[in-house]
Amino acid sequence: MYTDWVLNILLEVLYPYQEYDQQQLRRTRAYIQQWFVHLPQERWGGQYQDMIEGIGMAGKWVEKSPKRYVVVPWLYMDLSKRRYGFVNVMELWLGKKRRGKSTTWSKLATRNVALQMIGRAFREGKQGQDLKKVLDHAVTMVRSLRCERSWNAFARMVEQMATDQAVDMSSSGHSFHRRAV
């Protein structure tokens, strides 16, 4: 099912004016199937989405210059053809995209670690200088992200935790109102 969908989109986007015989299409279909064989069935939809996005990126790349082209589809989809194949697209272009996503996850993880530190300090009943040290460290962690959205979420959660735990934050020297970092 996904194999045929990928094949149809591949032919429409990258090879719109070319015709291939049944043997060439079978060979291309077999190479496309290799992209799904090693994955559990529940991940096929995600792989399909990544492949469609990669084909779209390659299509945009070809459109930028009339001198650019993509090798024939059965070579392009062959997993062993790294230099001129779809493997290169998936590794380079989609890899950059995923690194961007991991940055988002990294921000969430950093913010959550800072919140856990503060929550632990509240539960242990730390006050004065002890609480200030924990808060200073947590604030430094979140501000280092240089992300207003992360800071605002962090500030809102700290305020809520302080209210829930009935902690007096005045001695800590921090006011957690939402603002730009």
C-alpha positions as CSV (number, residue, x, y, z in Angstrom):
1,M,0.0,0.0,0.0
2,Y,2.6,2.6,1.1
3,T,5.0,1.4,-1.6
4,D,2.5,2.2,-4.4
5,W,1.7,5.6,-2.8
6,V,5.4,6.5,-2.6
7,L,6.0,5.3,-6.2
8,N,3.1,7.4,-7.6
9,I,4.2,10.5,-5.8
10,L,7.9,9.9,-6.8
11,L,6.9,9.7,-10.4
12,E,4.6,12.7,-10.3
13,V,7.1,15.0,-8.5
14,L,10.5,14.0,-9.8
15,Y,9.7,12.3,-13.2
16,P,6.5,14.0,-14.5
17,Y,7.4,13.8,-18.2
18,Q,9.0,10.4,-18.3
19,E,7.5,7.0,-18.9
20,Y,8.8,3.7,-17.6
21,D,8.0,0.1,-18.6
22,Q,6.6,-2.4,-16.1
23,Q,9.9,-4.0,-15.4
24,Q,11.5,-0.7,-14.4
25,L,8.5,0.1,-12.2
26,R,8.7,-3.3,-10.5
27,R,12.3,-2.7,-9.8
28,T,11.6,0.7,-8.4
29,R,8.8,-0.7,-6.3
30,A,11.1,-3.4,-4.9
31,Y,13.6,-0.7,-3.9
32,I,10.9,1.4,-2.2
33,Q,9.8,-1.7,-0.2
34,Q,13.3,-2.0,1.2
35,W,12.6,1.3,3.0
36,F,9.7,-0.3,4.9
37,V,10.8,-3.9,5.4
38,H,13.1,-3.3,8.4
39,L,10.5,-1.2,10.3
40,P,7.6,-2.5,12.5
41,Q,4.3,-2.0,10.8
42,E,3.2,0.7,13.2
43,R,6.1,2.9,12.0
44,W,5.2,2.7,8.3
45,G,3.0,5.8,8.3
46,G,5.8,7.9,9.8
47,Q,8.3,6.5,7.3
48,Y,5.8,7.3,4.5
49,Q,5.5,10.9,5.7
50,D,9.3,11.3,5.9
51,M,9.7,9.8,2.4
52,I,7.0,12.1,0.9
53,E,8.7,15.1,2.5
54,G,12.0,14.0,1.2
55,I,10.6,13.6,-2.3
56,G,9.1,17.1,-2.0
57,M,12.5,18.5,-1.0
58,A,14.2,16.9,-3.9
59,G,11.5,18.2,-6.2
60,K,12.1,21.8,-5.0
61,W,15.9,21.3,-5.4
62,V,15.4,20.2,-9.0
63,E,13.1,23.1,-9.8
64,K,15.7,25.6,-8.7
65,S,17.8,25.0,-11.8
66,P,17.2,23.4,-15.2
67,K,20.6,21.8,-15.0
68,R,19.6,19.7,-11.9
69,Y,18.3,16.2,-12.3
70,V,17.6,13.0,-10.4
71,V,18.9,9.7,-11.5
72,V,16.4,7.1,-12.8
73,P,13.9,6.0,-10.1
74,W,15.2,2.5,-9.4
75,L,18.7,3.8,-8.8
76,Y,17.4,6.8,-6.8
77,M,15.5,4.6,-4.3
78,D,18.2,1.9,-4.0
79,L,19.4,2.0,-0.3
80,S,23.0,1.1,-1.4
81,K,23.3,4.2,-3.7
82,R,24.3,6.8,-1.1
83,R,25.8,9.6,-3.2
84,Y,23.1,10.2,-5.7
85,G,20.2,8.4,-4.1
86,F,17.3,9.1,-1.8
87,V,19.4,7.9,1.1
88,N,21.4,11.1,0.8
89,V,18.2,13.1,1.0
90,M,17.0,11.3,4.0
91,E,20.3,11.6,5.9
92,L,21.2,15.2,5.0
93,W,18.0,17.1,4.6
94,L,15.6,15.3,6.9
95,G,18.5,14.8,9.4
96,K,18.7,18.6,9.7
97,K,15.0,18.8,10.2
98,R,15.1,16.2,12.9
99,R,17.9,18.0,14.7
100,G,15.7,21.0,14.8
101,K,13.0,18.9,16.5
102,S,15.5,17.5,18.9
103,T,16.4,21.1,19.9
104,T,12.7,21.6,20.8
105,W,12.8,18.4,22.9
106,S,16.0,19.5,24.5
107,K,14.4,22.8,25.6
108,L,11.5,20.9,27.1
109,A,13.9,18.5,28.9
110,T,16.0,21.4,30.3
111,R,12.9,23.2,31.5
112,N,11.6,20.1,33.1
113,V,14.8,19.4,34.9
114,A,14.8,22.9,36.3
115,L,11.2,22.5,37.4
116,Q,12.1,19.2,39.1
117,M,14.9,20.9,41.0
118,I,12.6,23.6,42.2
119,G,9.8,21.2,43.1
120,R,12.3,19.1,45.2
121,A,13.5,22.2,47.0
122,F,9.9,23.2,47.8
123,R,9.0,19.7,49.1
124,E,12.2,19.6,51.2
125,G,11.1,22.9,52.7
126,K,14.3,24.9,51.7
127,Q,14.2,28.6,52.4
128,G,16.4,31.6,52.3
129,Q,19.8,31.1,50.8
130,D,19.3,27.4,50.1
131,L,16.2,28.1,48.1
132,K,17.9,31.0,46.4
133,K,20.8,28.8,45.2
134,V,18.3,26.3,43.7
135,L,16.3,29.0,42.0
136,D,19.4,30.8,40.7
137,H,20.6,27.5,39.1
138,A,17.2,26.7,37.6
139,V,16.7,30.2,36.3
140,T,20.2,30.2,34.7
141,M,19.4,26.8,33.0
142,V,16.1,28.1,31.5
143,R,17.5,31.5,30.5
144,S,20.4,29.8,28.7
145,L,17.8,28.5,26.2
146,R,17.1,32.1,25.1
147,C,13.5,31.2,24.4
148,E,10.7,33.4,25.5
149,R,8.1,30.6,25.2
150,S,10.2,28.3,27.5
151,W,10.7,31.1,30.0
152,N,7.0,32.0,30.2
153,A,6.0,28.4,30.6
154,F,8.7,28.0,33.3
155,A,7.6,31.1,35.1
156,R,4.0,30.1,35.1
157,M,4.8,26.7,36.4
158,V,7.0,28.0,39.2
159,E,4.3,30.4,40.3
160,Q,1.8,27.6,40.4
161,M,4.2,25.3,42.3
162,A,4.9,28.1,44.9
163,T,1.2,28.7,45.3
164,D,0.4,25.0,45.7
165,Q,3.2,24.4,48.2
166,A,2.5,27.7,50.0
167,V,6.1,28.8,49.6
168,D,7.1,32.4,50.3
169,M,9.3,33.4,47.3
170,S,10.0,37.0,48.6
171,S,13.2,35.9,50.3
172,S,14.6,34.3,47.2
173,G,15.1,37.5,45.3
174,H,13.3,36.1,42.2
175,S,10.0,37.3,40.7
176,F,8.7,35.0,38.1
177,H,6.5,37.2,36.1
178,R,6.4,36.4,32.4
179,R,8.7,38.4,30.2
180,A,11.1,38.1,27.4
181,V,14.4,36.5,28.2
